[in-house]
Amino acid sequence: MRYKLTFVSGLALGYVLGTRAGRERYEQLKKSARQVAQNPAVRNTAESAAQQGRHFAGKAYHVVSERVGDRVPDSVTQRVRSLRERGRTATTADDWGTSNT
């Protein structure tokens, strides 16, 4: 309950501050965010972070599969494999390494 109250309070505070700032300030923030996102240094950093994340996820996958081994029921392993295959075929990656959905 405490987390719900904190979330609702933050939502209300954000709404009030946003309405006081007005549309002009919103457009200014939106323009600044777009400029930052289009900055080549930011794009390169995001891409290298995504590559490192994929690298570490691959390492973690192998370590976990070695340690868990045959202790996972076949039904779970089949379900995970089907979800992974569906994820590979359903989405295509863009140049940021994210899905286009």
C-alpha positions as CSV (number, residue, x, y, z in Angstrom):
1,M,0.0,0.0,0.0
2,R,2.9,2.3,0.8
3,Y,4.3,2.0,-2.7
4,K,0.9,2.7,-4.3
5,L,0.5,5.8,-2.2
6,T,4.0,7.0,-3.2
7,F,3.3,6.3,-6.9
8,V,0.0,8.2,-6.8
9,S,1.6,11.1,-4.9
10,G,4.4,11.3,-7.5
11,L,1.9,11.1,-10.3
12,A,-0.2,13.9,-8.9
13,L,2.9,16.1,-8.2
14,G,4.1,15.5,-11.8
15,Y,0.8,16.5,-13.2
16,V,0.6,19.7,-11.2
17,L,4.1,20.7,-12.0
18,G,3.5,19.8,-15.7
19,T,0.4,21.9,-16.0
20,R,2.1,24.9,-14.3
21,A,5.0,24.7,-16.7
22,G,2.7,24.7,-19.7
23,R,2.9,23.6,-23.3
24,E,5.7,25.9,-24.2
25,R,8.1,24.3,-21.6
26,Y,6.9,20.8,-22.7
27,E,7.9,21.6,-26.3
28,Q,11.2,22.9,-25.1
29,L,12.0,19.8,-23.1
30,K,10.9,17.6,-26.0
31,K,13.2,19.4,-28.4
32,S,16.1,19.1,-26.0
33,A,15.5,15.4,-25.5
34,R,15.4,14.9,-29.3
35,Q,18.7,16.7,-29.7
36,V,20.3,14.6,-27.1
37,A,19.0,11.4,-28.6
38,Q,20.3,12.3,-32.0
39,N,23.8,13.2,-30.8
40,P,26.3,10.7,-32.3
41,A,28.2,10.4,-29.0
42,V,25.0,9.4,-27.2
43,R,24.0,6.9,-29.9
44,N,27.5,5.3,-29.9
45,T,27.4,5.0,-26.1
46,A,23.9,3.5,-26.2
47,E,25.0,1.0,-28.8
48,S,28.1,0.0,-26.9
49,A,26.1,-0.4,-23.7
50,A,23.6,-2.6,-25.6
51,Q,26.4,-4.7,-27.0
52,Q,27.9,-5.1,-23.5
53,G,24.5,-6.1,-22.2
54,R,24.1,-8.7,-24.8
55,H,27.6,-10.0,-24.1
56,F,27.1,-10.3,-20.4
57,A,23.6,-11.8,-20.9
58,G,25.2,-14.5,-23.0
59,K,27.8,-15.2,-20.4
60,A,25.1,-15.4,-17.7
61,Y,23.0,-17.7,-19.8
62,H,25.9,-20.2,-20.1
63,V,26.8,-20.0,-16.4
64,V,23.3,-20.5,-15.3
65,S,22.7,-23.4,-17.7
66,E,25.9,-25.1,-16.6
67,R,24.9,-24.8,-12.9
68,V,21.3,-25.7,-13.3
69,G,21.9,-28.5,-15.7
70,D,19.3,-31.2,-15.7
71,R,17.5,-30.0,-12.6
72,V,15.0,-28.0,-14.6
73,P,11.9,-30.0,-15.6
74,D,11.5,-30.7,-19.3
75,S,8.2,-28.8,-19.5
76,V,10.0,-25.6,-18.3
77,T,12.9,-26.0,-20.8
78,Q,10.5,-26.6,-23.7
79,R,8.5,-23.5,-22.8
80,V,11.7,-21.4,-22.6
81,R,12.9,-22.7,-25.9
82,S,9.6,-22.0,-27.6
83,L,9.5,-18.4,-26.1
84,R,13.0,-17.8,-27.3
85,E,12.3,-19.0,-30.8
86,R,9.1,-17.0,-31.0
87,G,11.0,-13.9,-29.9
88,R,13.6,-14.4,-32.6
89,T,11.1,-14.8,-35.4
90,A,8.5,-12.2,-34.3
91,T,10.7,-9.1,-34.1
92,T,13.5,-7.7,-36.0
93,A,16.2,-5.6,-34.5
94,D,16.9,-2.1,-35.6
95,D,20.3,-0.3,-35.5
96,W,19.9,0.4,-31.8
97,G,19.6,-3.3,-31.0
98,T,15.9,-3.0,-30.0
99,S,12.8,-4.4,-31.5
100,N,10.7,-2.4,-34.0
101,T,7.5,-3.0,-32.0
